[in-house]
Amino acid sequence: MNFSEVFKQSNQLCKVSPDGKYLATCVQYRLVVRDVSTLQILHLYTCLDQIVHMDWSSDSLFILCAMYKRGLVQVWSLEQPDWHCKIDEGSIGLVSSRWSPDGRHILNTTEFHLRVTVWSLCTKAVSYIKYPKACQKGIDFSRDGSYMALAERRDCKDFVSVFVCDDWHLLRHFETETQDLAGLEWSPNGCVLAVWDSCLEYKVLLYSLDGRLLSTYSAYEWSLGVKSVTWSPSSQLLAIGSYDEKVRILNHITWKKMAEFEHPATINNQKAVVYKEVERRPVVANDDLTLRNISMGGGGVLFNTQSKYEICPPPVQIPVVKPDPDRANPKIGVSALAFSSDSRYLATKNDSMASVVWVWDMQKMKLEAVLEQTSGVRCIQWDPRRPRLALCTGNARLYLWSPAGCVSVQVPAEGGFQVQSLCWHCSGDSLILLGKEQLCLCYMDTDQGDD
């Protein structure tokens, strides 16, 4: 495993192009495009203000930079560096900007969610979609880029509109059986649309492409409900994380619950492997504690901590933080769900156990492993090519889990680089590690396979 030098970035804005060839980073009002393999700067663009959102087009030819406070979007071309496009929403404002799947249209959501504006880069045509709903996830495109589902709110009722992305004509428009729709998501095969209600009512609805209600699922009533929803890459399973600290798995044939995963404070499972991170300070001899040695670089060894995983035999007590009942958005319930690329494993995180990641085997429908960290987990993400999970906790280490075991790796960057977030390259051969104002690349040793 090797690491690159450290580069500057702002607002965690760093993305690899969909084709895997380029790395785009934002530094204040500048957009820097590098070659992923050499990290040499290929293009440098200057925007009109500090960039708060950046995104690649699906064909990796254009980059969108949004400046929400000024209501501006600037688009840059990699093929023609002199060409650029500026979209000004004016006094109506801007809260969100994103690409359409074809990479030639931009969808801007105005302030107060008054409308969605569709701008065409090819014809300069402008289309408007009224009544978009302000919710957790109100727009989603099917994986093949054919359809867009949009949550709407009109006359105090929730609706979903399905548009054809080729010409943006309305395919279906139907009312949903929700009190306050919170989000929607297409299955990866684009056949089913999952819609879920706000946390005040436990309800998940499954609709076909033509708007037929296939099934309704509700686990309980009169308590905080759904917190997270995700599809397996195979489209065969739907995982629902709830405020009752459980994950429920629905199957794609009957849409009934086929498994329920709990996150107990005490793990008695004999077959699950519990990895506990242990930190130790290195032992330094008295001879090394001279002022000369510390000033010449020995202090780094003195103040660094070393980390490794130990396997704990059951029963294992998991640290639990009780939420404050008087504060909004209580830190409880399953907020993170992530399937591995082969749908074999599911990683979950329960907010009242912020330092613990749970890995479930979806073939056996059983707990596979538990990773207990010394700090709260900030980000978890699966390798896009193999069953390997990366996570970070806001310190100078990277953590990896695979069926073969678990490892803690010190990031050798200078200046106290702390990993706040991470994302995989689409090849699975490298990771982008993001600090508060810096980033570096971690290159995997591909000879070791899944280890």
Disulfide bonds with the S-S distance in Angstrom:
none
